[in-house]
Amino acid sequence: MEKNPSVRRSKCRCKKSNCVKLYCECFSSGKICDDSCQCLNCNNNNIFMDKRNRAIENASEKNEAAFSNKIEQTLKRKNHGC
């Protein structure tokens, strides 16, 4: 079975966030970093699950929609107004 070329996995390149901030592409999409990422000192993996889970809780407390579908959020915003 051939992979869909239009669906690409984003690779993060985080250097200071340890991949547990919402500007990390992997973390904000709810995915764990993998070998294709070029991040440094990554905490968004199976080894640091406790830190990752705490970061998810903290981000969710600040913003309930932090990990919801980004396309869904955009569509909701566009439906407001004229």
MOMOUR-V341511 format. One record per backbone hydrogen bond with DSSP energy under -0.5 kcal/mol. CO is the residue of the C=O (numbers start at 1). NH is the residue of the N-H. Records with the same first field share a line. If there is no record, write none. Layout:
BEGIN
CO: NH + NH
END
This chain:
BEGIN
3: 5
4: 7
6: 8
8: 10
10: 12
12: 38
14: 40
17: 20
18: 43
21: 24
23: 25
24: 28
25: 29
26: 31
27: 30
34: 37
43: 45
44: 33
45: 48
46: 49
48: 52
49: 53
50: 54
51: 55
52: 56
53: 57
54: 58
55: 59
56: 60
57: 61
58: 62
59: 63
63: 66
65: 68
69: 73
70: 74
71: 75
72: 76
73: 77
74: 78
75: 79
77: 80
END
